[in-house]
Amino acid sequence: MMHADLIDQEDFRERLVALGISIPPGVSAEQACEQAVSGLSPERAVALRRLVEELLGGSATLLPNVREAISRTLLPALVPR
C-alpha cells in the first residue's frame, strides 16, 4: 500500500526555514506565511513561488490549514505587480 506524504504546518515551516526564512517553532501555517512575506525581496519571492509550485503541483497532500494559509496569504503576496 502506498502512503502519501502529508504536509502539515510543521513540515511547511521547515520548508520555509530551509529557504532561509526565520520562522519560530510552533507557529500556525497562517503565521508562517505572514512572516514569509514580511519584507518580501525579489529573491525571496522567486524562492517562495518555486516552493508554492512544488507544494501545489506535487504528489504530497497539503493539510487544509496549510493549503488555506498558502491561498489566503502567500499567493496574493506573490502575484506579480
All heavy atoms as a GROMACS GRO file, in nm:
protein
  609
    1MET      N    1   0.084  -0.119   0.000
    1MET     CA    2   0.000   0.000   0.000
    1MET      C    3   0.089   0.125   0.000
    1MET      O    4   0.181   0.136   0.078
    1MET     CB    5  -0.089  -0.003   0.124
    1MET     CG    6  -0.183   0.110   0.132
    1MET     SD    7  -0.294   0.077   0.272
    1MET     CE    8  -0.378   0.227   0.278
    2MET      N    9   0.057   0.217  -0.085
    2MET     CA   10   0.136   0.339  -0.097
    2MET      C   11   0.086   0.442   0.003
    2MET      O   12  -0.033   0.462   0.020
    2MET     CB   13   0.121   0.393  -0.239
    2MET     CG   14   0.226   0.490  -0.277
    2MET     SD   15   0.214   0.513  -0.455
    2MET     CE   16   0.274   0.678  -0.465
    3HIS      N   17   0.179   0.508   0.070
    3HIS     CA   18   0.144   0.610   0.170
    3HIS      C   19   0.182   0.747   0.116
    3HIS      O   20   0.297   0.771   0.083
    3HIS     CB   21   0.220   0.581   0.300
    3HIS     CG   22   0.178   0.670   0.412
    3HIS    ND1   23   0.212   0.801   0.420
    3HIS    CD2   24   0.104   0.645   0.523
    3HIS    CE1   25   0.162   0.855   0.529
    3HIS    NE2   26   0.097   0.762   0.593
    4ALA      N   27   0.084   0.834   0.105
    4ALA     CA   28   0.108   0.969   0.052
    4ALA      C   29   0.177   1.055   0.158
    4ALA      O   30   0.154   1.039   0.276
    4ALA     CB   31  -0.023   1.033   0.011
    5ASP      N   32   0.263   1.145   0.111
    5ASP     CA   33   0.324   1.241   0.201
    5ASP      C   34   0.220   1.344   0.242
    5ASP      O   35   0.144   1.392   0.160
    5ASP     CB   36   0.440   1.314   0.132
    5ASP     CG   37   0.560   1.224   0.110
    5ASP    OD1   38   0.582   1.133   0.193
    5ASP    OD2   39   0.632   1.245   0.012
    6LEU      N   40   0.220   1.377   0.370
    6LEU     CA   41   0.132   1.480   0.422
    6LEU      C   42   0.216   1.599   0.463
    6LEU      O   43   0.317   1.584   0.530
    6LEU     CB   44   0.053   1.430   0.543
    6LEU     CG   45  -0.050   1.321   0.518
    6LEU    CD1   46  -0.110   1.274   0.650
    6LEU    CD2   47  -0.160   1.372   0.426
    7ILE      N   48   0.174   1.716   0.424
    7ILE     CA   49   0.243   1.839   0.461
    7ILE      C   50   0.157   1.908   0.567
    7ILE      O   51   0.051   1.962   0.538
    7ILE     CB   52   0.264   1.933   0.341
    7ILE    CG1   53   0.337   1.864   0.227
    7ILE    CG2   54   0.336   2.060   0.386
    7ILE    CD1   55   0.478   1.823   0.256
    8ASP      N   56   0.204   1.902   0.693
    8ASP     CA   57   0.134   1.974   0.800
    8ASP      C   58   0.205   2.106   0.824
    8ASP      O   59   0.300   2.141   0.755
    8ASP     CB   60   0.125   1.889   0.926
    8ASP     CG   61   0.260   1.856   0.989
    8ASP    OD1   62   0.364   1.915   0.949
    8ASP    OD2   63   0.262   1.771   1.081
    9GLN      N   64   0.158   2.182   0.923
    9GLN     CA   65   0.215   2.315   0.943
    9GLN      C   66   0.362   2.309   0.984
    9GLN      O   67   0.439   2.398   0.948
    9GLN     CB   68   0.132   2.398   1.039
    9GLN     CG   69   0.124   2.348   1.180
    9GLN     CD   70   0.023   2.430   1.260
    9GLN    OE1   71  -0.072   2.486   1.208
    9GLN    NE2   72   0.044   2.435   1.390
   10GLU      N   73   0.405   2.205   1.053
   10GLU     CA   74   0.546   2.195   1.091
   10GLU      C   75   0.633   2.162   0.969
   10GLU      O   76   0.740   2.218   0.952
   10GLU     CB   77   0.565   2.090   1.201
   10GLU     CG   78   0.706   2.084   1.255
   10GLU     CD   79   0.758   2.215   1.316
   10GLU    OE1   80   0.678   2.298   1.362
   10GLU    OE2   81   0.881   2.234   1.314
   11ASP      N   82   0.586   2.074   0.882
   11ASP     CA   83   0.658   2.045   0.758
   11ASP      C   84   0.670   2.171   0.673
   11ASP      O   85   0.774   2.201   0.616
   11ASP     CB   86   0.587   1.937   0.676
   11ASP     CG   87   0.587   1.802   0.742
   11ASP    OD1   88   0.687   1.766   0.806
   11ASP    OD2   89   0.484   1.732   0.732
   12PHE      N   90   0.561   2.245   0.665
   12PHE     CA   91   0.559   2.369   0.588
   12PHE      C   92   0.658   2.469   0.647
   12PHE      O   93   0.736   2.531   0.575
   12PHE     CB   94   0.417   2.425   0.587
   12PHE     CG   95   0.401   2.553   0.511
   12PHE    CD1   96   0.435   2.561   0.377
   12PHE    CD2   97   0.351   2.666   0.574
   12PHE    CE1   98   0.421   2.680   0.306
   12PHE    CE2   99   0.336   2.784   0.504
   12PHE     CZ  100   0.372   2.791   0.371
   13ARG      N  101   0.658   2.484   0.779
   13ARG     CA  102   0.752   2.574   0.846
   13ARG      C  103   0.895   2.534   0.817
   13ARG      O  104   0.980   2.618   0.785
   13ARG     CB  105   0.727   2.574   0.998
   13ARG     CG  106   0.814   2.677   1.072
   13ARG     CD  107   0.814   2.653   1.221
   13ARG     NE  108   0.898   2.542   1.259
   13ARG     CZ  109   1.031   2.545   1.269
   13ARG    NH1  110   1.097   2.656   1.245
   13ARG    NH2  111   1.098   2.439   1.304
   14GLU      N  112   0.924   2.405   0.822
   14GLU     CA  113   1.059   2.356   0.794
   14GLU      C  114   1.102   2.388   0.651
   14GLU      O  115   1.219   2.421   0.626
   14GLU     CB  116   1.069   2.207   0.821
   14GLU     CG  117   1.062   2.173   0.968
   14GLU     CD  118   1.054   2.023   0.996
   14GLU    OE1  119   1.061   1.943   0.900
   14GLU    OE2  120   1.040   1.988   1.114
   15ARG      N  121   1.011   2.381   0.558
   15ARG     CA  122   1.044   2.415   0.419
   15ARG      C  123   1.074   2.564   0.404
   15ARG      O  124   1.163   2.603   0.330
   15ARG     CB  125   0.931   2.374   0.325
   15ARG     CG  126   0.923   2.222   0.311
   15ARG     CD  127   0.804   2.182   0.229
   15ARG     NE  128   0.788   2.038   0.227
   15ARG     CZ  129   0.801   1.964   0.118
   15ARG    NH1  130   0.828   2.018   0.001
   15ARG    NH2  131   0.786   1.834   0.125
   16LEU      N  132   1.002   2.647   0.479
   16LEU     CA  133   1.029   2.791   0.477
   16LEU      C  134   1.165   2.820   0.542
   16LEU      O  135   1.242   2.901   0.490
   16LEU     CB  136   0.918   2.868   0.548
   16LEU     CG  137   0.781   2.867   0.480
   16LEU    CD1  138   0.676   2.930   0.570
   16LEU    CD2  139   0.787   2.938   0.345
   17VAL      N  140   1.194   2.753   0.651
   17VAL     CA  141   1.324   2.771   0.719
   17VAL      C  142   1.437   2.728   0.626
   17VAL      O  143   1.542   2.792   0.620
   17VAL     CB  144   1.326   2.693   0.852
   17VAL    CG1  145   1.467   2.686   0.911
   17VAL    CG2  146   1.231   2.758   0.953
   18ALA      N  147   1.415   2.621   0.549
   18ALA     CA  148   1.517   2.574   0.454
   18ALA      C  149   1.547   2.679   0.347
   18ALA      O  150   1.657   2.680   0.290
   18ALA     CB  151   1.473   2.443   0.389
   19LEU      N  152   1.452   2.769   0.323
   19LEU     CA  153   1.474   2.878   0.227
   19LEU      C  154   1.548   2.995   0.292
   19LEU      O  155   1.575   3.094   0.226
   19LEU     CB  156   1.340   2.928   0.172
   19LEU     CG  157   1.261   2.832   0.085
   19LEU    CD1  158   1.129   2.895   0.043
   19LEU    CD2  159   1.341   2.790  -0.037
   20GLY      N  160   1.576   2.984   0.422
   20GLY     CA  161   1.646   3.091   0.492
   20GLY      C  162   1.554   3.190   0.560
   20GLY      O  163   1.598   3.297   0.601
   21ILE      N  164   1.427   3.155   0.573
   21ILE     CA  165   1.329   3.243   0.637
   21ILE      C  166   1.319   3.203   0.784
   21ILE      O  167   1.299   3.087   0.815
   21ILE     CB  168   1.193   3.233   0.567
   21ILE    CG1  169   1.208   3.267   0.418
   21ILE    CG2  170   1.090   3.323   0.634
   21ILE    CD1  171   1.087   3.234   0.335
   22SER      N  172   1.333   3.299   0.870
   22SER     CA  173   1.329   3.272   1.014
   22SER      C  174   1.184   3.260   1.061
   22SER      O  175   1.111   3.358   1.068
   22SER     CB  176   1.399   3.386   1.089
   22SER     OG  177   1.395   3.360   1.227
   23ILE      N  178   1.145   3.136   1.092
   23ILE     CA  179   1.009   3.108   1.138
   23ILE      C  180   1.024   3.027   1.268
   23ILE      O  181   1.078   2.918   1.266
   23ILE     CB  182   0.929   3.023   1.037
   23ILE    CG1  183   0.934   3.082   0.896
   23ILE    CG2  184   0.787   3.001   1.086
   23ILE    CD1  185   0.848   3.201   0.871
   24PRO      N  186   0.978   3.080   1.381
   24PRO     CA  187   0.993   3.007   1.507
   24PRO      C  188   0.906   2.881   1.511
   24PRO      O  189   0.801   2.876   1.445
   24PRO     CB  190   0.949   3.108   1.614
   24PRO     CG  191   0.869   3.210   1.543
   24PRO     CD  192   0.912   3.210   1.399
   25PRO      N  193   0.947   2.782   1.587
   25PRO     CA  194   0.867   2.660   1.601
   25PRO      C  195   0.732   2.691   1.666
   25PRO      O  196   0.718   2.786   1.743
   25PRO     CB  197   0.950   2.571   1.694
   25PRO     CG  198   1.088   2.629   1.692
   25PRO     CD  199   1.073   2.774   1.660
   26GLY      N  200   0.633   2.612   1.632
   26GLY     CA  201   0.503   2.621   1.695
   26GLY      C  202   0.408   2.724   1.638
   26GLY      O  203   0.296   2.738   1.687
   27VAL      N  204   0.450   2.796   1.533
   27VAL     CA  205   0.358   2.894   1.474
   27VAL      C  206   0.260   2.823   1.381
   27VAL      O  207   0.288   2.715   1.330
   27VAL     CB  208   0.433   3.006   1.397
   27VAL    CG1  209   0.526   3.083   1.488
   27VAL    CG2  210   0.506   2.952   1.278
   28SER      N  211   0.147   2.887   1.360
   28SER     CA  212   0.048   2.831   1.267
   28SER      C  213   0.096   2.850   1.124
   28SER      O  214   0.186   2.930   1.096
   28SER     CB  215  -0.087   2.900   1.286
   28SER     OG  216  -0.080   3.034   1.239
   29ALA      N  217   0.034   2.780   1.032
   29ALA     CA  218   0.068   2.795   0.890
   29ALA      C  219   0.040   2.938   0.845
   29ALA      O  220   0.116   2.996   0.768
   29ALA     CB  221  -0.011   2.695   0.806
   30GLU      N  222  -0.068   2.996   0.894
   30GLU     CA  223  -0.102   3.134   0.860
   30GLU      C  224   0.006   3.231   0.908
   30GLU      O  225   0.050   3.319   0.834
   30GLU     CB  226  -0.238   3.171   0.922
   30GLU     CG  227  -0.292   3.304   0.878
   30GLU     CD  228  -0.355   3.301   0.741
   30GLU    OE1  229  -0.406   3.196   0.699
   30GLU    OE2  230  -0.352   3.406   0.674
   31GLN      N  231   0.051   3.213   1.032
   31GLN     CA  232   0.157   3.299   1.086
   31GLN      C  233   0.288   3.280   1.009
   31GLN      O  234   0.360   3.376   0.983
   31GLN     CB  235   0.180   3.268   1.234
   31GLN     CG  236   0.066   3.310   1.324
   31GLN     CD  237   0.080   3.252   1.464
   31GLN    OE1  238   0.121   3.138   1.482
   31GLN    NE2  239   0.043   3.333   1.563
   32ALA      N  240   0.317   3.157   0.971
   32ALA     CA  241   0.439   3.129   0.894
   32ALA      C  242   0.434   3.201   0.760
   32ALA      O  243   0.533   3.260   0.716
   32ALA     CB  244   0.456   2.979   0.875
   33CYS      N  245   0.318   3.200   0.694
   33CYS     CA  246   0.302   3.270   0.567
   33CYS      C  247   0.319   3.420   0.585
   33CYS      O  248   0.385   3.485   0.505
   33CYS     CB  249   0.166   3.240   0.505
   33CYS     SG  250   0.150   3.076   0.436
   34GLU      N  251   0.260   3.473   0.691
   34GLU     CA  252   0.272   3.617   0.718
   34GLU      C  253   0.418   3.656   0.738
   34GLU      O  254   0.463   3.759   0.687
   34GLU     CB  255   0.188   3.655   0.839
   34GLU     CG  256   0.039   3.650   0.814
   34GLU     CD  257  -0.045   3.661   0.940
   34GLU    OE1  258   0.012   3.673   1.051
   34GLU    OE2  259  -0.168   3.657   0.928
   35GLN      N  260   0.493   3.576   0.811
   35GLN     CA  261   0.634   3.606   0.834
   35GLN      C  262   0.714   3.589   0.706
   35GLN      O  263   0.809   3.664   0.682
   35GLN     CB  264   0.690   3.518   0.945
   35GLN     CG  265   0.634   3.556   1.081
   35GLN     CD  266   0.691   3.474   1.194
   35GLN    OE1  267   0.747   3.367   1.174
   35GLN    NE2  268   0.675   3.523   1.315
   36ALA      N  269   0.677   3.493   0.624
   36ALA     CA  270   0.749   3.469   0.499
   36ALA      C  271   0.737   3.586   0.403
   36ALA      O  272   0.831   3.616   0.329
   36ALA     CB  273   0.700   3.340   0.433
   37VAL      N  274   0.622   3.653   0.402
   37VAL     CA  275   0.603   3.764   0.309
   37VAL      C  276   0.641   3.899   0.369
   37VAL      O  277   0.641   4.000   0.299
   37VAL     CB  278   0.459   3.768   0.252
   37VAL    CG1  279   0.428   3.641   0.175
   37VAL    CG2  280   0.357   3.795   0.360
   38SER      N  281   0.673   3.901   0.496
   38SER     CA  282   0.716   4.024   0.560
   38SER      C  283   0.852   4.065   0.504
   38SER      O  284   0.947   3.988   0.507
   38SER     CB  285   0.725   4.002   0.712
   38SER     OG  286   0.777   4.116   0.774
   39GLY      N  287   0.860   4.186   0.451
   39GLY     CA  288   0.986   4.232   0.393
   39GLY      C  289   1.026   4.153   0.270
   39GLY      O  290   1.142   4.120   0.250
   40LEU      N  291   0.929   4.120   0.188
   40LEU     CA  292   0.949   4.034   0.072
   40LEU      C  293   1.044   4.098  -0.030
   40LEU      O  294   1.016   4.205  -0.083
   40LEU     CB  295   0.814   4.005   0.007
   40LEU     CG  296   0.809   3.896  -0.098
   40LEU    CD1  297   0.848   3.762  -0.038
   40LEU    CD2  298   0.669   3.887  -0.156
   41SER      N  299   1.156   4.031  -0.054
   41SER     CA  300   1.252   4.077  -0.155
   41SER      C  301   1.225   4.001  -0.285
   41SER      O  302   1.158   3.896  -0.283
   41SER     CB  303   1.395   4.048  -0.109
   41SER     OG  304   1.418   3.908  -0.105
   42PRO      N  305   1.276   4.051  -0.397
   42PRO     CA  306   1.257   3.979  -0.524
   42PRO      C  307   1.312   3.835  -0.518
   42PRO      O  308   1.251   3.743  -0.571
   42PRO     CB  309   1.332   4.064  -0.626
   42PRO     CG  310   1.332   4.201  -0.567
   42PRO     CD  311   1.341   4.182  -0.419
   43GLU      N  312   1.425   3.819  -0.453
   43GLU     CA  313   1.486   3.684  -0.444
   43GLU      C  314   1.399   3.591  -0.362
   43GLU      O  315   1.379   3.475  -0.396
   43GLU     CB  316   1.627   3.692  -0.382
   43GLU     CG  317   1.726   3.768  -0.465
   43GLU     CD  318   1.716   3.921  -0.449
   43GLU    OE1  319   1.656   3.970  -0.350
   43GLU    OE2  320   1.768   3.990  -0.539
   44ARG      N  321   1.348   3.642  -0.249
   44ARG     CA  322   1.262   3.559  -0.164
   44ARG      C  323   1.133   3.527  -0.238
   44ARG      O  324   1.080   3.416  -0.226
   44ARG     CB  325   1.232   3.628  -0.032
   44ARG     CG  326   1.147   3.539   0.060
   44ARG     CD  327   1.110   3.606   0.188
   44ARG     NE  328   1.223   3.612   0.277
   44ARG     CZ  329   1.214   3.660   0.401
   44ARG    NH1  330   1.101   3.706   0.448
   44ARG    NH2  331   1.321   3.662   0.477
   45ALA      N  332   1.080   3.621  -0.312
   45ALA     CA  333   0.957   3.598  -0.387
   45ALA      C  334   0.975   3.483  -0.487
   45ALA      O  335   0.888   3.397  -0.499
   45ALA     CB  336   0.912   3.725  -0.459
   46VAL      N  337   1.088   3.481  -0.555
   46VAL     CA  338   1.116   3.373  -0.650
   46VAL      C  339   1.123   3.239  -0.578
   46VAL      O  340   1.064   3.139  -0.621
   46VAL     CB  341   1.246   3.401  -0.729
   46VAL    CG1  342   1.291   3.278  -0.806
   46VAL    CG2  343   1.228   3.519  -0.822
   47ALA      N  344   1.194   3.236  -0.466
   47ALA     CA  345   1.207   3.112  -0.389
   47ALA      C  346   1.071   3.065  -0.337
   47ALA      O  347   1.040   2.945  -0.342
   47ALA     CB  348   1.305   3.131  -0.273
   48LEU      N  349   0.990   3.158  -0.289
   48LEU     CA  350   0.857   3.122  -0.239
   48LEU      C  351   0.767   3.075  -0.352
   48LEU      O  352   0.689   2.981  -0.334
   48LEU     CB  353   0.794   3.240  -0.166
   48LEU     CG  354   0.851   3.270  -0.028
   48LEU    CD1  355   0.796   3.403   0.025
   48LEU    CD2  356   0.820   3.158   0.069
   49ARG      N  357   0.775   3.137  -0.470
   49ARG     CA  358   0.695   3.091  -0.585
   49ARG      C  359   0.731   2.946  -0.620
   49ARG      O  360   0.643   2.865  -0.646
   49ARG     CB  361   0.717   3.180  -0.706
   49ARG     CG  362   0.635   3.304  -0.705
   49ARG     CD  363   0.644   3.380  -0.837
   49ARG     NE  364   0.605   3.518  -0.816
   49ARG     CZ  365   0.690   3.620  -0.802
   49ARG    NH1  366   0.819   3.601  -0.813
   49ARG    NH2  367   0.645   3.741  -0.781
   50ARG      N  368   0.860   2.917  -0.621
   50ARG     CA  369   0.904   2.780  -0.652
   50ARG      C  370   0.851   2.682  -0.548
   50ARG      O  371   0.806   2.572  -0.582
   50ARG     CB  372   1.057   2.772  -0.656
   50ARG     CG  373   1.115   2.834  -0.780
   50ARG     CD  374   1.264   2.813  -0.787
   50ARG     NE  375   1.320   2.888  -0.898
   50ARG     CZ  376   1.433   2.958  -0.893
   50ARG    NH1  377   1.505   2.962  -0.783
   50ARG    NH2  378   1.476   3.023  -0.998
   51LEU      N  379   0.857   2.721  -0.421
   51LEU     CA  380   0.807   2.634  -0.314
   51LEU      C  381   0.657   2.610  -0.332
   51LEU      O  382   0.610   2.496  -0.323
   51LEU     CB  383   0.836   2.695  -0.177
   51LEU     CG  384   0.778   2.618  -0.058
   51LEU    CD1  385   0.837   2.478  -0.048
   51LEU    CD2  386   0.800   2.695   0.070
   52VAL      N  387   0.582   2.715  -0.358
   52VAL     CA  388   0.437   2.702  -0.376
   52VAL      C  389   0.407   2.612  -0.496
   52VAL      O  390   0.320   2.524  -0.489
   52VAL     CB  391   0.370   2.840  -0.390
   52VAL    CG1  392   0.225   2.827  -0.434
   52VAL    CG2  393   0.379   2.916  -0.258
   53GLU      N  394   0.478   2.632  -0.605
   53GLU     CA  395   0.457   2.547  -0.724
   53GLU      C  396   0.486   2.402  -0.691
   53GLU      O  397   0.412   2.312  -0.732
   53GLU     CB  398   0.546   2.594  -0.838
   53GLU     CG  399   0.501   2.724  -0.900
   53GLU     CD  400   0.603   2.781  -0.999
   53GLU    OE1  401   0.710   2.719  -1.021
   53GLU    OE2  402   0.577   2.890  -1.054
   54GLU      N  403   0.593   2.378  -0.617
   54GLU     CA  404   0.630   2.242  -0.578
   54GLU      C  405   0.522   2.180  -0.489
   54GLU      O  406   0.482   2.065  -0.509
   54GLU     CB  407   0.763   2.246  -0.503
   54GLU     CG  408   0.808   2.113  -0.447
   54GLU     CD  409   0.932   2.129  -0.360
   54GLU    OE1  410   1.023   2.204  -0.398
   54GLU    OE2  411   0.936   2.066  -0.253
   55LEU      N  412   0.475   2.257  -0.391
   55LEU     CA  413   0.375   2.204  -0.298
   55LEU      C  414   0.241   2.180  -0.365
   55LEU      O  415   0.178   2.076  -0.344
   55LEU     CB  416   0.358   2.298  -0.179
   55LEU     CG  417   0.475   2.307  -0.082
   55LEU    CD1  418   0.451   2.417   0.021
   55LEU    CD2  419   0.502   2.174  -0.015
   56LEU      N  420   0.195   2.276  -0.443
   56LEU     CA  421   0.063   2.262  -0.506
   56LEU      C  422   0.064   2.168  -0.626
   56LEU      O  423  -0.039   2.109  -0.658
   56LEU     CB  424   0.011   2.400  -0.548
   56LEU     CG  425  -0.016   2.500  -0.435
   56LEU    CD1  426  -0.066   2.632  -0.491
   56LEU    CD2  427  -0.112   2.444  -0.333
   57GLY      N  428   0.179   2.152  -0.689
   57GLY     CA  429   0.186   2.066  -0.807
   57GLY      C  430   0.240   1.927  -0.780
   57GLY      O  431   0.237   1.842  -0.867
   58GLY      N  432   0.287   1.905  -0.658
   58GLY     CA  433   0.348   1.776  -0.625
   58GLY      C  434   0.245   1.672  -0.584
   58GLY      O  435   0.124   1.695  -0.584
   59SER      N  436   0.297   1.557  -0.545
   59SER     CA  437   0.211   1.446  -0.507
   59SER      C  438   0.177   1.447  -0.358
   59SER      O  439   0.092   1.371  -0.314
   59SER     CB  440   0.278   1.314  -0.543
   59SER     OG  441   0.400   1.300  -0.471
   60ALA      N  442   0.242   1.532  -0.281
   60ALA     CA  443   0.214   1.539  -0.138
   60ALA      C  444   0.076   1.600  -0.114
   60ALA      O  445   0.027   1.680  -0.194
   60ALA     CB  446   0.320   1.621  -0.066
   61THR      N  447   0.016   1.562  -0.004
   61THR     CA  448  -0.114   1.616   0.035
   61THR      C  449  -0.093   1.726   0.137
   61THR      O  450  -0.032   1.705   0.241
   61THR     CB  451  -0.202   1.504   0.097
   61THR    OG1  452  -0.219   1.401   0.000
   61THR    CG2  453  -0.337   1.558   0.139
   62LEU      N  454  -0.143   1.845   0.104
   62LEU     CA  455  -0.136   1.957   0.198
   62LEU      C  456  -0.256   1.948   0.291
   62LEU      O  457  -0.369   1.934   0.245
   62LEU     CB  458  -0.141   2.090   0.124
   62LEU     CG  459  -0.024   2.122   0.031
   62LEU    CD1  460  -0.055   2.247  -0.050
   62LEU    CD2  461   0.102   2.140   0.109
   63LEU      N  462  -0.230   1.957   0.420
   63LEU     CA  463  -0.343   1.960   0.513
   63LEU      C  464  -0.422   2.089   0.489
   63LEU      O  465  -0.366   2.189   0.444
   63LEU     CB  466  -0.294   1.950   0.657
   63LEU     CG  467  -0.233   1.814   0.694
   63LEU    CD1  468  -0.196   1.812   0.842
   63LEU    CD2  469  -0.327   1.699   0.663
   64PRO      N  470  -0.551   2.086   0.516
   64PRO     CA  471  -0.636   2.202   0.483
   64PRO      C  472  -0.587   2.335   0.539
   64PRO      O  473  -0.594   2.437   0.470
   64PRO     CB  474  -0.772   2.163   0.541
   64PRO     CG  475  -0.772   2.014   0.538
   64PRO     CD  476  -0.630   1.974   0.567
   65ASN      N  477  -0.535   2.337   0.662
   65ASN     CA  478  -0.491   2.464   0.718
   65ASN      C  479  -0.369   2.519   0.644
   65ASN      O  480  -0.354   2.640   0.630
   65ASN     CB  481  -0.463   2.452   0.868
   65ASN     CG  482  -0.351   2.358   0.902
   65ASN    OD1  483  -0.326   2.260   0.832
   65ASN    ND2  484  -0.283   2.384   1.012
   66VAL      N  485  -0.283   2.432   0.593
   66VAL     CA  486  -0.166   2.476   0.517
   66VAL      C  487  -0.210   2.528   0.380
   66VAL      O  488  -0.169   2.636   0.337
   66VAL     CB  489  -0.063   2.362   0.503
   66VAL    CG1  490   0.052   2.404   0.412
   66VAL    CG2  491  -0.012   2.318   0.640
   67ARG      N  492  -0.296   2.453   0.314
   67ARG     CA  493  -0.346   2.495   0.182
   67ARG      C  494  -0.419   2.629   0.192
   67ARG      O  495  -0.399   2.719   0.111
   67ARG     CB  496  -0.439   2.388   0.123
   67ARG     CG  497  -0.490   2.423  -0.016
   67ARG     CD  498  -0.572   2.311  -0.076
   67ARG     NE  499  -0.494   2.193  -0.103
   67ARG     CZ  500  -0.419   2.174  -0.210
   67ARG    NH1  501  -0.410   2.269  -0.301
   67ARG    NH2  502  -0.352   2.063  -0.227
   68GLU      N  503  -0.500   2.646   0.295
   68GLU     CA  504  -0.575   2.771   0.313
   68GLU      C  505  -0.480   2.888   0.341
   68GLU      O  506  -0.497   2.997   0.287
   68GLU     CB  507  -0.674   2.756   0.428
   68GLU     CG  508  -0.761   2.878   0.446
   68GLU     CD  509  -0.865   2.858   0.556
   68GLU    OE1  510  -0.916   2.747   0.571
   68GLU    OE2  511  -0.892   2.957   0.624
   69ALA      N  512  -0.378   2.866   0.423
   69ALA     CA  513  -0.282   2.973   0.454
   69ALA      C  514  -0.206   3.015   0.329
   69ALA      O  515  -0.185   3.134   0.306
   69ALA     CB  516  -0.184   2.927   0.563
   70ILE      N  517  -0.168   2.918   0.247
   70ILE     CA  518  -0.098   2.950   0.122
   70ILE      C  519  -0.191   3.031   0.031
   70ILE      O  520  -0.152   3.133  -0.024
   70ILE     CB  521  -0.050   2.821   0.051
   70ILE    CG1  522   0.065   2.759   0.130
   70ILE    CG2  523  -0.008   2.850  -0.093
   70ILE    CD1  524   0.107   2.621   0.083
   71SER      N  525  -0.316   2.988   0.020
   71SER     CA  526  -0.411   3.056  -0.069
   71SER      C  527  -0.446   3.196  -0.020
   71SER      O  528  -0.459   3.289  -0.100
   71SER     CB  529  -0.540   2.974  -0.080
   71SER     OG  530  -0.514   2.852  -0.144
   72ARG      N  531  -0.462   3.214   0.111
   72ARG     CA  532  -0.506   3.343   0.165
   72ARG      C  533  -0.394   3.444   0.183
   72ARG      O  534  -0.417   3.563   0.173
   72ARG     CB  535  -0.577   3.323   0.299
   72ARG     CG  536  -0.712   3.262   0.283
   72ARG     CD  537  -0.797   3.267   0.404
   72ARG     NE  538  -0.726   3.282   0.530
   72ARG     CZ  539  -0.786   3.290   0.646
   72ARG    NH1  540  -0.916   3.283   0.653
   72ARG    NH2  541  -0.718   3.303   0.757
   73THR      N  542  -0.273   3.396   0.213
   73THR     CA  543  -0.166   3.490   0.248
   73THR      C  544  -0.050   3.488   0.149
   73THR      O  545  -0.006   3.593   0.103
   73THR     CB  546  -0.111   3.456   0.390
   73THR    OG1  547  -0.220   3.454   0.481
   73THR    CG2  548  -0.009   3.559   0.435
   74LEU      N  549  -0.002   3.370   0.116
   74LEU     CA  550   0.119   3.360   0.032
   74LEU      C  551   0.091   3.394  -0.114
   74LEU      O  552   0.160   3.477  -0.173
   74LEU     CB  553   0.176   3.219   0.046
   74LEU     CG  554   0.325   3.202   0.034
   74LEU    CD1  555   0.403   3.300   0.118
   74LEU    CD2  556   0.365   3.060   0.069
   75LEU      N  557  -0.009   3.333  -0.173
   75LEU     CA  558  -0.037   3.356  -0.314
   75LEU      C  559  -0.065   3.502  -0.348
   75LEU      O  560  -0.006   3.555  -0.444
   75LEU     CB  561  -0.151   3.266  -0.363
   75LEU     CG  562  -0.117   3.118  -0.377
   75LEU    CD1  563  -0.240   3.038  -0.420
   75LEU    CD2  564  -0.002   3.095  -0.470
   76PRO      N  565  -0.151   3.571  -0.272
   76PRO     CA  566  -0.175   3.712  -0.306
   76PRO      C  567  -0.048   3.798  -0.298
   76PRO      O  568  -0.031   3.891  -0.377
   76PRO     CB  569  -0.277   3.757  -0.200
   76PRO     CG  570  -0.346   3.632  -0.159
   76PRO     CD  571  -0.240   3.525  -0.166
   77ALA      N  572   0.042   3.766  -0.207
   77ALA     CA  573   0.165   3.843  -0.192
   77ALA      C  574   0.263   3.816  -0.306
   77ALA      O  575   0.351   3.896  -0.334
   77ALA     CB  576   0.231   3.813  -0.059
   78LEU      N  577   0.246   3.701  -0.373
   78LEU     CA  578   0.340   3.662  -0.477
   78LEU      C  579   0.294   3.696  -0.618
   78LEU      O  580   0.366   3.673  -0.714
   78LEU     CB  581   0.368   3.510  -0.468
   78LEU     CG  582   0.438   3.466  -0.340
   78LEU    CD1  583   0.450   3.314  -0.338
   78LEU    CD2  584   0.573   3.531  -0.324
   79VAL      N  585   0.174   3.750  -0.630
   79VAL     CA  586   0.122   3.788  -0.762
   79VAL      C  587   0.208   3.901  -0.817
   79VAL      O  588   0.224   4.004  -0.750
   79VAL     CB  589  -0.026   3.830  -0.753
   79VAL    CG1  590  -0.075   3.884  -0.885
   79VAL    CG2  591  -0.111   3.713  -0.707
   80PRO      N  592   0.264   3.883  -0.937
   80PRO     CA  593   0.344   3.992  -0.994
   80PRO      C  594   0.262   4.118  -1.014
   80PRO      O  595   0.146   4.111  -1.053
   80PRO     CB  596   0.389   3.935  -1.131
   80PRO     CG  597   0.368   3.789  -1.121
   80PRO     CD  598   0.257   3.767  -1.023
   81ARG      N  599   0.323   4.230  -0.986
   81ARG     CA  600   0.252   4.358  -0.999
   81ARG      C  601   0.307   4.440  -1.110
   81ARG      O  602   0.411   4.435  -1.152
   81ARG     CB  603   0.262   4.436  -0.869
   81ARG     CG  604   0.191   4.358  -0.761
   81ARG     CD  605   0.211   4.418  -0.627
   81ARG     NE  606   0.157   4.321  -0.532
   81ARG     CZ  607   0.156   4.337  -0.405
   81ARG    NH1  608   0.206   4.444  -0.352
   81ARG    NH2  609   0.106   4.247  -0.326
   0.00000   0.00000   0.00000
